[in-house]
Amino acid sequence: MWYHQLIQIFKIKDLRKKILFVLGVFVIFRIMANIPMPGIDSANLKSFFEQFQIFGLLNIFTGGTLENLSIVMLGLGPYITAVIIMQLLTMIFPQLERMYKEEGEAGRQKFNQYGRIFTVPLAMLQGYGMLTLFQRQGVIDALSPAVLLSSIITVAAGTVFLMWLGELITEKGIGNGVSLLIFAGIISGFPLSMREMLVKWEPSQLPIYLLFFVMALIIIASVVLINEARRNIPISYAKRVRGMKMYGGVSTYLPLNINPAGVIPIIFALSIMMFPGMIANFFIGGSGMVAKIAQSASMLFQNPWFYGTMYFALVVMFTYFYTAVTFDPKAISTNLQKMGGFIPGIRPGQSTANYLYYILNRILFIGALFLGTIAVMPSVVAGITGVTVFQFFIGGTALLIVVSVVLETMRQVNAQLQMREYETF
């Protein structure tokens, strides 16, 4: 039973320390998320987020830090954007690709260091764009150049601090630090959503809420199904005789996930969707043709149809892109050949790599369409039911991240428990 497993987790000292460390980092994150920037008009801030839904969605991922205009209001967005750009550059510069794929752990550490450095100017650029927009909308008071500079440095430092906390979780805790911080931010909005529902509750809305919860359960079930679904490719190993012993002759399988990219494409797509709006805000206040183009671009990205279509397309594209970066059928084929493994009926070498490409592209198409559909689901559900108070709960993007992070963390905890059982045995 689950409670026996929970007791077992807290009995093991090392695992207990990891869990408590992650919870401690969550507390620090939530404290920082509630330290606001000075000079905020709360009424204007609330109306701003109701008017611009794209910022409302971004606010979910920052855990309410943007809505509070806290010192960590940018969340991990600039860091994620820096990682995206660095991975895109591997397709342009062969040196970066070799560093990331062929130089082992040392190469990846160097690659990640470049991403951390690149995060700082991106955070300052995005911070300036956000603060400029909020000043023009009357959300915050007009800032003098000195105060504006100090505010930009503050929010950039907040992003770097969150990046450091995420890496600490990955190194000393359990699970992926960045995903867990995003998870903590999303979950933090649940009590407020419950409170809002209870305050606005009317008996006449009962059928709508029932339909809403049924759709929520269907989405949760589909997220779990797709996340856990795998295509198993049979692998056989040839028999080898060494001295007086015989090795190999066994059969196993290579599991290919229907959704191998997880929630990364959605996070990538959201970060990219925010960037044009930030750039446009630099030029809206100017004059001439550039200001008109910037204003048109800003209005275009606020159009729900354009935004939804672009969001869906980017999620599908990043699903293929991220899988291409992290999963290399040719390398798998080479490793299988070296170990004497083969797929029954398929020649080793290039034929095996082609077969893996063929299978991967077929299942990836399903996974990419699923991710894209889940990403735009909040708007569809809100349009059908008319309920927006629970968009946190049923918001496809947020829900997918919550379920995926929970499943992945549970896998890692179970792996830790099994490892210790083997050690005891």
Secondary structure as GFF3:
##gff-version 3
##sequence-region A 1 425
A	DSSP	alpha_helix	2	11	.	.	.	ID=ss1
A	DSSP	alpha_helix	13	33	.	.	.	ID=ss2
A	DSSP	alpha_helix	42	51	.	.	.	ID=ss3
A	DSSP	alpha_helix	53	61	.	.	.	ID=ss4
A	DSSP	alpha_helix	77	89	.	.	.	ID=ss5
A	DSSP	alpha_helix	94	101	.	.	.	ID=ss6
A	DSSP	alpha_helix	104	136	.	.	.	ID=ss7
A	DSSP	alpha_helix	145	172	.	.	.	ID=ss8
A	DSSP	alpha_helix	177	187	.	.	.	ID=ss9
A	DSSP	alpha_helix	190	199	.	.	.	ID=ss10
A	DSSP	three_ten_helix	203	205	.	.	.	ID=ss11
A	DSSP	alpha_helix	206	228	.	.	.	ID=ss12
A	DSSP	beta_strand	230	237	.	.	.	ID=ss13
A	DSSP	beta_strand	240	242	.	.	.	ID=ss14
A	DSSP	beta_strand	245	247	.	.	.	ID=ss15
A	DSSP	beta_strand	251	257	.	.	.	ID=ss16
A	DSSP	alpha_helix	264	284	.	.	.	ID=ss17
A	DSSP	alpha_helix	289	302	.	.	.	ID=ss18
A	DSSP	alpha_helix	304	326	.	.	.	ID=ss19
A	DSSP	alpha_helix	329	338	.	.	.	ID=ss20
A	DSSP	beta_strand	341	342	.	.	.	ID=ss21
A	DSSP	alpha_helix	350	385	.	.	.	ID=ss22
A	DSSP	alpha_helix	391	394	.	.	.	ID=ss23
A	DSSP	alpha_helix	396	424	.	.	.	ID=ss24
###
